[in-house]
Each structure stands twice: as structure tokens, then as C-alpha cells.
Amino acid sequence: MAAEQPLNVAVTPDSIAGGSAEKERRKKVAYIFDRRLGDSLEKCLDFSSWSTYAEFKTAVCRAFDITAGNNFVITTTTRKEIKTQNFDKSVKDGTTLYILHSVDQILHSATKERIDFLPHYDTLVKSGMYEYYASEGQTPLPFAFAELIDNSLSATANNKGIRNIQVRLLFDESQGKSAVAVIDNGRGMTSKQLNNWAVYRLSKFTRTDDDIESDHSGYVRPPVVPRSLNSDISYFGVGGKQAVFFIGQSTRMITKPADSQDVHELMLSKDDFEKKEKNKEAIYSGFIRNRKPTDSMHITSEDERFIHSLIVEEKDKTNFTAVVITGVQQAHVQYLKSYFHLWTRQLA
């Protein structure tokens, strides 16, 4: 058998570029906010080459000029402290982190958390299941409200006290565009669960990935009660998102779980989707705003002046979710005003 010849490999500019591209694909970054005192901008920290928490913490101290003797904690946006034991699981590419004095410190200013909400594959395999909106010749608007109330029924299912679900019609033009809000005193959502809410067509019964907490965690399917709402309408998770865009032009999800210091807020709008498409940007990505309760400094649009008063109400709430839909279609406004007793009876 002939001796095996050594393999000569030529390093060319193309192969170097390929290696750089591969290295770029392996790059892992975390977005870190120092909220111990003020409102400094986030810093993007590349932790690709660090495998331990000690190395990561040293790099954080260097990036934020934290000297020895300064006590601080590094946490996720759900206020889980990063330690050696959970570093690998909690700090992943694209993670948003805080530097705080303590885990339960109030945020001195709001932060933005990057999220992705790509359509789930069920968009294709179950795409025909929600044509009921225009079925049987009935006005579909009450069905859209039923979807949102369904989510509130699920969120308040385990309340120990009163289950409070409100539907507010906000049609005062001096306070902005026409809007409706569905507000409940349910368990609320963490930022991860709010991210999961944005995943189109992801069933609330299969949202079990460790990295994306279910927005219906602990949900138990209720017993069948004839002719009643039972929080089981949105089986495939699409209903809430389809409902809000059937009603209006944009939605602002505002939520706070009882064990959180922070309010989590996500806004989705048709205008924003169209703008991203026009600019060839990633359509299914955005930010979750994590802020302290009653902080409405980010509401600057004249179209949403009414939201300031809604946010003020957070002062006396330990947990809640508010779905605020702005830019309600004029035809819907007229229907809601003219047929109030009809559509409220349909929801009863």
C-alpha cells in the first residue's frame, strides 16, 4: 500500500474570511445595564471566550469600573441572581442583565430588553382554524373581545380573592386616539412569559421550553360548563394577537407578577411592522421595557395620552395585566357605542 501523502493546506484570503465568519457565528454577547444609581446606557459584553462565572464577573467589573469592595449583584430581568451554579443556564447569547445593589432593588430608570417573536411553525399547519371571525354572518367584534377576556380568565383562575376583569372603552379624543383596554388582576407575566406571548401560534399547552417560560404556566384546563366562557378559547395561542389587530392598529401589553419589583411592557404595532419591512429590518424582533411601577416617562405620543392615567393606577396593584389597544377602527367605535347592550350581552 502506498504511503499516505501529507495534505498541504493553503491559507487563502477566502479561507481566512471563512474562519472569521465562523468565529463571528460563535460570538456570544450579553447586554448589561448598571442600575445601581442612575440611568447609564447599556453595554454590550462579548463573553464568547469565558466559560466560568468568575471570568464573566471580572469582565463586568472591568467594563463598568467596579472596584474591589463594592457590593453588587448581577441579575436577569426576572431578578434571578447570576451565580456560579446557574451561569451557563442563565447567561446566553442576547441575554439582558442588570447590575444592582440587591436583587429587590427598584429600577431607577427603565431598561429595554431585546426579544424575538418569530412565528411558530404552527402558523402553517394550523393556519385555517380561526376563520370563525367572519363565520355565520355574525358581527365578529364580540368574538375578538372574548379572546382577550379568555386570557384574563386564565390569568385569574387561581386568584384567592376577587377575580377582577375590566373592559374599558377610551373614546375621549382629547386624550388621544380611540382605544380599548382589557385589565385583570391575574398573576401577571415575567418578561420571559411576555416574550412567549408574542410567539404566534404557539399553543399555551406546549410552551414548556426552559428558556421561554409559558405565559400560561400552571394552567389547568377547566371543566366543561355549557354556554359559558372558560378560558380555553385560545387553545393555539393565536387568538389574543389576532384579536388585538382586528380591533385596532397597535397594542401595548403591560404586566407585573406579584413577586416582581418591575413592570414589563411590550408594544406591537402595524405601523412598526410596515416600517421595519420597508427598511428591510428584522420584523419579528423588538424590545420589552422593564420599569418601576407608575413610571410613564416613555409615553410621549399625543395618541396615547390616556395611558398616563392607566399607569398611575399601578401604584396600588401587586399583580396585573393590561392589554391596551390603540387606534380602534372607526367602524368598531360606532358599533361599540351604538350596540353596547347587544355586545355586552353576547359576552355575558
N, C-alpha and C positions, 0 to 999 in steps of 0.2 A: 504494500500500500504506500502510495506516495506520501511524503511528509507534508503535513498541513502547512500551507504558506501563511505567514503573518499577514494580518489585514492592515493595510495602510489607510488611515482616515485623514482626509484633507479638511482642514478647518477653513471654511469659506465665509464671506460676509453673510450669505444666506443662512448658513448653519448657525452662525453667531446670533443672527436675528431670531432664528427659531428658538434658540436656547433662551434668549431674553424674553420672548413671548411666553415660553413655558414657565419661566420664573415669575413673570407678571401674573400668570394664571394662578400660581400658588400663593400670591401675595394675600395676606390677611390683615385687615385693619379694624380698629375699634375707634368709635367717635366718643370723646370724653369731654364732659362739662365739669368745670370746677365751680361748684355752687356753695362753697363754704361761706362766702361773704357776699359776692356780687353777681354780676351778670356777664362774666367774661365769655368770649366766643369759644366754641368747641375747638378741640384739637384732634386731628386725625393721627392715630398712632399705629404704625406698622409693627405688628408683633409676630411676623412670619417666622423669625429666627429664634423666638423664645419659646421654650417648652415648659417652663415652670412658672408658678405664681411669683416666686421671689424675683425672677428676672423681669417679669412684667411690672411688678410693683416698683422695682428700681428704675425702670424706664419711665414710668409715670412720674416718679419723684423728680427725675431729671427734666422731663418735659414741662412740668409745672413749677419748677424751682421750689420743691418742698424739701426743707432741710430736716436733718435728724432731730428728733424731739417733738416734731409737730404731729399731733394725734389726728388721724383721719381714717375714713373708711372708703373703700371703692365698692359701689353697689350697682346692680342693674336698675332699670327703670321701674321694676316692681319691688325695689328696695330689698333685694336679696344680696347680702354682703358677699363679695368675692373673697374666697379663701383658697388655700392650697387644695382642699378636698374637692371643691366644685369648679376650679378654674377651667379645666378642659371642657366641662359641660356647659358652663355659663358664658364663657367668653369665646364667641365665634366671629367669623368674618362679618363685618357690618353691625356688630353689637353697639348699642349706645349705653354708656356708663356714666355714673356720677362720682365725683369726689365730694364727700360730705364730712361734717364733724361727727355725725352719728347717723344710724340707719333711719331714725324717725325725724330727722331734721326737716323743717319746712323749706321748700324751694324758694329762694329769694327772688328768682325770676324764672320765667317759663323756659322750657327747652323744646327742641324738635327732635323727634326720633324717626329715623328712616325706616320705611316699611315697604314691602312689595305685596301686591294682591293680584297676582296673575290668575286668570280664570282657571278654575279646576277642570279636569278632563270631563267631568260630568256635564259640562256645558254642551258637549257634543252628544253624549249618549242619552241624556235626559232632557234635551232641549225642547221637546214638544209638550211638556207636561203642564205648562202654565198658560194655556190658551183660554182658560176659563174667564180671563179678564173680559173678553168680549163675547162670552157664550150666553146662549138662551135669551138674547135680546134684552138683558137687564143692564142698568147703569153700573159700570164696573167700579166706580169710585168707592162705594162702601166695602168692596172686597179688598181694595188696597189698604184701607184703614184697618180692616180685620187682620191683615198680615202684621201690621205694626202692633196692634193690640195683642195678637198672638205671642209676639216676642215678650211683651210685658207680662202676660200671663205666665209664661215660662219663667221669667226672671223673678217673679214674686211668689212662685209656687211654694217655696219653703219659708216664707215670712212667718215669724212667730206672732206678729201683731197684725195690724190692718194692712190689707193689700190696697194700695192707692195708685190708680191708673187714671191719668187725666188726658183728655184730648182738648187742646186749646186752639181756637181759631183767632189768628192775629192779623186782623184786616185793617188796622189803623194806618192809613197811608202816611201820616206824619211821622211814624216810627220806622218806615222802610217799606220794602216790598211785601206783598201779601205772603203770609206764612201760616203753617200749622205746626203744632208741637205735640208729641205724644211723650208724656213724662210718667215714670213709675218710680216707686221706692223699693225696687227689687235689689238683688245682690250686687249689681253693677259689674263692670268688666275691668280686668287689668289691661295694660297696653297690649300685651300679647293676645289676649282674647279679643280686643278691639281690632287688632290686625287680622285675626282669624275671621271676624265678622265680614271683613271686606273681601274674603276669598269667595268668589262667585261660584255657586253650585256645589259647595262643599257641605255635605249633609251634617246636621248638628248631632247626629248619632254616630258619626265616624270621625269626628275631629278629635283624634286621640294622640296625635304626634307630640312627643315630649317637647319639641322645640316651638310648637304653636299650640298654646293652651286652648281648649274648647271654650267658646263663648256660651256653651250650654253645659258646662261641667257639672256633673252630679244630677243631670236632668233625668227624671223618671217619667216614662210615658204614662199619662193619666188614664184612668178607666174611662170607658166609653159612656158618655152621657148624651142621649139623643137630643138633637136640636139645641146644642149649646157650644160655645167656644171652649176649647180645651187645651190650647197652647200646642197643638200638634199639626197645625196647618202647614207650616213651613218646613215640611219634612226634608226637603232637599236644599234648604238654606238659601234659595234664590229669592224667596218671596219678599223679604224686607227691602232688599236693594232694588228689585224691580218695582216695588210699590212706591218707594220714595221718588223715583224718577218718572213714574206715571203721574204722580201728584204735582211735582214741581221741578225746578231747574237745578237745585243743589240741596244737599243735606249736611247737617253738622251733627255728628254723634258726640254727645258729652256724657261722660260716665265716671263713676267713682265707686269702687268696692269699699266695704266697711273697714277693712284692715289696711287701707292705703292712706298715706298722707296727701296724695296727689290726685288731681282730676285729669283724666285723659280725654283728649279731644281730637276728632278726625273729621275733616271736611272733604266731601266729594262733590264735584260739580260738572255738569255737561260742558260748560264753557272751558273749564280747565282741561278736560279730556280733549276737546277740539283744539285748544291752543297747543297742547303737547303733540298732538298728531300733526298739526301744521308745521311745528318746529322740529319734527322728527325726533322727539324726545320719548323716553320710556313712559307709555301711557299708564300702565298699572303700577305706579310707584308714587310715593308721596311721603308726608310727614304726619306723625302723631304728635300733638302738642301736649306736653306734660307740664302742669302748672299747679299753683296752690289754689284752693277754693276761693271764689269771688273775684279772681283776677281776670278782668276783661279788657286789659290794655291792648290786646291784639285785635279787638273788634274795631276796625276803623272805617268800614264801608257804611255809607249812608243807607244802603239797602238793608242793613242788619242792626239798626239802632236798637230795636226791641230786645235784642239778645242781652244787652247790658242788664236789664231788669231780671231776666231769667237767671243770669249768672249770680246776681246778688242773692238770690234765693238759696244758693248753695251753702250759705253760712250756717243754716240750721239743719243740714242734711248730712247723715253719716254715710249713706249709700244711695245711689240713684242712677238712672239713665234717662237722658232726654234726647229724643230724635226730633231735630228742628229742620223742617223743610221750608226752604225759601223760594220765592218765585213761583208761587202756585198759579197754575194756568187759570186764566180769567173765566173760562167755562166752568171750571171746578169751583171757583169762588162763588159764582152765581148759583150753582147747584146747591152748595153747602148753605148759602143764605136762604134760598127760596124753598128748599125741601128739607129743612132742619129736622122736623118731626119724623119725616119718612126715613132718612138715612140713619138717624139715631135709633129708630125702632128696629131697623134691619140689623143693627149691631147688638141689640139687646139680647 
